[in-house]
Amino acid sequence: MLTFSALGFPLSDLAPRMSKTRTFVAIAASPEVRQRAQKAIARLRSSADNVKWVAAENMHWTMQFLGDVNDIELADVCRQVALVAKQQKPFQIVASGVGAFPSVDRPRALWLGADQGAEALCTLQDAMEESLSELGFRGERRRFVPHLTLGRVGSGSHGGAKLAEQVRLMADFEGGSMLVKQVTVFSSELEREGPTHHVIARAPLGVS
């Protein structure tokens, strides 16, 4: 059994005393993309009154949600993220097109997609997911789709035909562009007003 030699007791005895942090890995959206995303929300808002919209400061390109991570695991996560990031070169993302999960007709989450840079983002996400799996974090079974979440449709509703029609009309929405230079490990605190995100660590791309 692993032990902390300086403390003289098993790791299993220490674990219950550790704090846990709700953690995810993402790329923060640039001011330009956030501004365009807010314009997309303004157009969608009139089509539905049952959507919880994402605050501009919380907008990001999700790479992997890790759940509750203890202090020791969190340090390992940050190291792995940094190792993967330095092996990837900075790249440009052009945000384009509004869509919905699981489908436009039955939307549960509304998002802004990526055109240019989508392949590079998928490559980075795949490498990140594979690396974090070595620490025991399982990736999604679903195929990764680069997206920036705009809002989540309320429980018990799918938004209706009006919302679906508006999403279709915005299939070619121009969402701005940004240079991806780093990956961020975020914490997320759930509050009544909505989640609050804090930066835990930043990992620059292409830094040896």
C-alpha positions in Angstrom: 0.0 0.0 0.0 1.2 3.5 -0.9 2.1 5.7 2.1 3.1 9.2 2.8 6.4 8.4 4.5 6.7 11.8 6.2 3.2 11.3 7.8 3.4 7.6 8.4 -0.2 6.6 7.4 -1.8 5.0 4.3 -3.1 7.0 1.4 -6.5 5.5 2.0 -6.6 7.1 5.5 -5.8 10.5 4.0 -8.3 10.4 1.1 -11.5 11.2 3.2 -9.8 14.3 4.5 -9.1 15.7 1.0 -11.3 18.3 -0.5 -12.8 17.7 -4.0 -13.2 20.1 -6.8 -15.7 19.9 -9.6 -13.3 20.1 -12.6 -13.3 20.3 -16.4 -10.8 21.0 -19.1 -11.6 23.6 -21.8 -10.5 26.4 -24.0 -11.8 29.8 -22.9 -13.7 31.7 -25.6 -12.1 35.0 -26.8 -13.9 38.4 -26.3 -14.8 38.4 -30.0 -16.4 34.9 -29.9 -18.2 35.8 -26.7 -19.6 38.9 -28.2 -20.9 37.0 -31.3 -22.3 34.3 -29.0 -24.3 36.9 -27.1 -25.7 38.1 -30.4 -26.7 34.5 -31.2 -28.4 34.2 -27.8 -30.3 37.5 -28.5 -31.7 36.0 -31.7 -32.6 32.7 -30.0 -34.1 34.2 -26.9 -37.3 35.4 -28.6 -38.0 31.8 -29.7 -38.0 30.3 -26.2 -38.6 31.3 -22.7 -37.5 28.1 -21.0 -33.8 28.2 -21.7 -31.0 28.8 -19.2 -28.5 30.9 -21.1 -24.8 30.7 -20.4 -23.2 33.9 -19.1 -20.6 35.5 -21.4 -17.7 35.0 -18.8 -18.4 31.3 -18.6 -18.3 30.5 -22.3 -15.7 28.0 -23.4 -15.0 25.1 -25.8 -15.5 22.1 -23.7 -12.8 19.4 -23.9 -13.6 17.0 -21.0 -15.6 17.1 -17.8 -13.9 15.3 -15.0 -16.4 15.6 -12.2 -15.3 15.8 -8.6 -11.5 15.5 -8.4 -9.5 15.3 -5.1 -6.4 17.4 -4.4 -3.8 14.8 -5.4 -5.6 13.8 -8.6 -6.0 17.5 -9.5 -2.2 18.1 -9.4 -1.8 15.0 -11.7 -4.5 16.3 -14.0 -2.7 19.7 -14.4 0.5 18.0 -15.1 -1.0 15.7 -17.8 -2.8 18.7 -19.4 0.4 20.6 -19.6 2.3 17.7 -21.1 -0.3 17.3 -23.9 -0.7 21.0 -24.5 3.0 21.6 -25.1 3.0 18.9 -27.9 0.3 20.8 -29.9 0.8 24.0 -31.9 -1.5 27.0 -31.5 -4.3 27.1 -34.1 -7.2 29.3 -35.2 -10.8 28.6 -34.6 -13.5 30.1 -36.7 -16.9 29.8 -34.9 -19.7 29.1 -37.2 -23.3 27.7 -37.1 -25.8 27.3 -34.3 -26.9 23.7 -33.5 -28.5 21.6 -30.8 -28.1 18.4 -28.9 -29.4 15.8 -29.3 -31.2 17.2 -32.4 -32.6 20.4 -33.7 -36.2 19.1 -33.3 -35.7 18.0 -29.7 -33.1 20.4 -28.4 -31.7 20.0 -24.9 -28.6 22.1 -25.3 -28.0 24.9 -27.8 -24.5 25.6 -29.1 -22.2 27.5 -31.4 -20.1 25.2 -33.6 -16.6 25.5 -35.2 -15.7 25.5 -38.9 -12.0 26.2 -39.4 -9.9 24.7 -36.6 -12.5 22.0 -35.8 -10.1 19.2 -36.9 -7.2 20.7 -34.8 -9.5 21.0 -31.8 -10.6 17.3 -32.2 -7.0 16.2 -32.4 -6.2 18.1 -29.2 -9.2 16.8 -27.4 -8.5 13.2 -28.4 -4.9 13.5 -27.2 -6.1 15.1 -23.9 -8.8 12.4 -23.3 -6.3 9.6 -24.0 -3.8 11.1 -21.6 -6.3 11.7 -18.8 -7.6 8.1 -19.2 -4.3 7.0 -17.8 -5.4 8.7 -14.5 -8.7 6.9 -14.6 -10.9 9.6 -16.2 -13.2 8.1 -18.8 -14.1 10.0 -21.9 -17.5 10.4 -23.5 -18.8 7.4 -25.5 -20.3 9.9 -27.9 -18.3 11.3 -30.8 -16.7 14.6 -29.8 -18.3 17.6 -31.5 -16.5 20.9 -31.0 -19.0 23.4 -29.6 -19.5 26.3 -27.3 -22.7 25.9 -25.2 -25.1 28.8 -25.5 -27.9 27.6 -23.3 -29.8 24.6 -21.9 -33.5 24.0 -22.5 -35.5 23.6 -19.3 -36.4 20.2 -17.9 -39.6 18.7 -19.3 -39.5 20.8 -22.5 -37.8 20.7 -25.9 -38.4 24.3 -26.8 -41.0 23.7 -29.5 -41.2 24.2 -33.2 -40.4 27.9 -33.0 -37.1 27.3 -31.4 -36.2 24.5 -33.8 -37.0 26.8 -36.8 -34.8 29.6 -35.4 -31.9 27.2 -34.9 -32.2 26.0 -38.5 -32.2 29.6 -39.7 -28.9 30.1 -37.9 -27.1 27.1 -39.3 -24.6 29.5 -41.0 -24.3 32.0 -38.2 -20.9 33.7 -38.1 -19.5 33.4 -34.6 -16.1 35.2 -35.0 -12.6 33.8 -34.7 -9.9 33.3 -32.1 -6.4 32.0 -31.8 -6.1 29.0 -29.4 -2.9 29.4 -27.5 -3.6 27.6 -24.2 -5.8 25.0 -22.5 -7.4 25.8 -19.1 -8.2 23.5 -16.2 -11.3 25.1 -14.6 -13.2 24.5 -11.3 -17.0 24.9 -11.4 -19.1 25.9 -8.3 -22.8 25.3 -8.7 -24.9 28.1 -7.3 -28.6 29.1 -7.5 -27.8 31.9 -9.9 -25.8 29.6 -12.1 -22.3 28.0 -12.1 -19.2 30.1 -11.3 -15.9 29.0 -13.0 -12.4 29.6 -11.7 -9.1 29.0 -13.4 -7.0 26.3 -11.7 -4.2 26.1 -14.2 -3.3 27.3 -17.7 -1.3 25.1 -20.1 0.2 27.0 -23.1 0.3 25.2 -26.5 3.6 24.4 -28.1 5.8 25.3 -25.1 8.7 22.9 -24.5 
